[in-house]
């Protein structure tokens, strides 16, 4: 089994918990099923408010965040997560259809740690999860 085949682990040695945030149920289901199949733990939210509530409650290892969400959008949810001491060190990987110039820079300015443009395969998402978790400092809990 290669490193990319083994699920990334959290600080307690459990498979990482990924919070998948997307208002389209099909997208959430696709990524959630694939990540579970690959051995990760998964929680889901369909909007920015749900993402904030679940992030504060569950403290996931990483958050996959769509930007176009009803209510509190992904931009604002990310800014709020990064402003709160409880969640500021959770990496946020944007998975979005915003492919226009400047979207990636704006996402980074909001606090996102990585940016993927839809359509992107579940394999690409998993590789990015591995990358951002591997790049985290050991004391970033």
N, C-alpha and C positions, 0 to 999 in steps of 0.2 A: 504494500500500500504506500503510495507516495504521500508527501506532505499535503498536497492539495486534495487527496482522497480522504484523508483523516479529518474529522471535524475539528475546527479550532476549539480550544478549551478556555473556560473562564478561569478566574483566579483560584477557584475551589476545585479545579480539575474536572468540572462537568462540561459537557458540550455547550458551546456559546449559545446565548439566548439572543435571537434576532427579532427585533420589532419591525414588522413589515407594515408600512403606512401607505395606503393607496385607496382612493375613493372608488376605483373600479374593482369589484369583487373578483372578476376573472384574473386580473393581474395579481391581486393578493393571493388568490388560491394557487396560481401557477408557481409563484416564488415560494410560498409556504410549503406546498407539497414537495417541491424539489429540495428545499433546504432540510425538511424533515427526513426525506429519503436519504440525504447525505449525512444524517446523524445530528443535526443541530436542533435546538429547541426553538420554537417559534411562537410569537404572540402577534396579533394583528390589530390594526386600528384603521378606521375608514375616513378619519378626518383629523385636522390638527389638534383639536381639543382632546380627542381620544388618544392621540399620540402623546400629548403632554401628560395626561392622567396615567397612562400605562407606563411611560418612562419613569415618572416619579414613583409609582407603585412597584414596578418590577425591576428597575435599574438594569435594562438589557445590556448585553455586551456591545451591540452595534444596532443602529437604526437605519433601515432602508426607507428613505423619505421621498415621496412624490412631492412636487412643488405646487401643483394645481389641485388644491383640496378645498372643499366647502368650509365656510366659516373661517377659522384660523388656517391660513394657507401654510404650505411647507416652509416658505421663507420665514414667516413670523414664528412658527413653531420651533424652527431651528434656532432663531435668535433667542427665544425664551429658554430653550434647553441649555444653550451655551452661556446664558446669563445667570443660571442657577447653579450654585455650588454643588448640589446633589447630582446634577446631570451634565455639567460642563465638559467632563472628560469622556463622555460616551461618544464614540465616533458616529458621525452622520454621513451616510452614503446616499447622495441624491440619485434617484432613478426616475428620469423625467422625459417628457416629450419636448421640453423647451430646448430646442437646438439652435436658436437664434444666437448671433454673436453677442457676447457679453454675459450670457446666462450662466456659464460656468464661473466666470469671475464674480458675478453677483452672488452666486451660491456660496463661493468660498468666503466672500466678504460677510455673508450672513453667519458663517461658522461651519459650513459643510466641510467634511474632510476628504470627500471624493465625489466625482460627478460622472454619471453614466447616462447616455442618451438612449431613450427608447426608440426603436425596439432593441433590447439587449437580452441576450440569452440568460437563462438561469445559471449556466456555467460561468458566464462573464461576471455575474453578480457574486457568485461564490468566490471566484478568484479575487475580486475586489474586497470582499469580506476578509479573506485570508490576509491580503496585503495590508489593510488598515489595522487589523488586530496585531499583526506581526510588527508593525511600526510603532505601536504604543509603548511608551516608557513603562517599566515594571511597576512604578508607584502611581499609576494614573487612575486608580480606583476612586 
